Amino acid sequence: QVQLVESGGGLVQAGGSLRLSCAASGRIFSINVMGWYRQAPGKQRELVASITRGGTTNYADSVKGRFTISRDNAKNTVDLQMNSLRPEDTAVYYCKIRTLGYSDYWGQGTQVTVSS
């Protein structure tokens, strides 16, 4: 089956940086969009950033200018560079892919905690 493995989460102070990584493996033919979502306790899951196979990016207004998403199509990986982190960024971050056939796959999530 398709599997997404996330890494890079942890504890950081406000103003610090963190880099999340996600590697997709399994029987995947064509990935259209790769993205990152997050969910804080008591809140709905929201889109943080996404990137198409052609490199077009989309960011939530709250992270624009601070976060950068990138992908390697050959290796089926997607990264999220997070700078100038704020306590409001604290959440579980999930990797997601959407295939050309509109099938979605999710990772299990990685915790990001920003103090102060």
Stockholm file with secondary structure:
# STOCKHOLM 1.0

chainA/1-116         QVQLVESGGGLVQAGGSLRLSCAASGRIFSINVMGWYRQAPGKQRELVASITRGGTTNYADSVKGRFTISRDNAKNTVDLQMNSLRPEDTAVYYCKIRTLGYSDYWGQGTQVTVSS
#=GR chainA/1-116 SS CCEEEEECCEEEETTCCEEEEEEEESSCCCEEEEEEEEECTTSCCEEEEEEETTCCEEECTTTTTTEEEEEETTTTEEEEEECSCCGGGCEEEEEEEEETTCCEEECCCEEEEEEC
#=GC SS_cons         CCEEEEECCEEEETTCCEEEEEEEESSCCCEEEEEEEEECTTSCCEEEEEEETTCCEEECTTTTTTEEEEEETTTTEEEEEECSCCGGGCEEEEEEEEETTCCEEECCCEEEEEEC
//
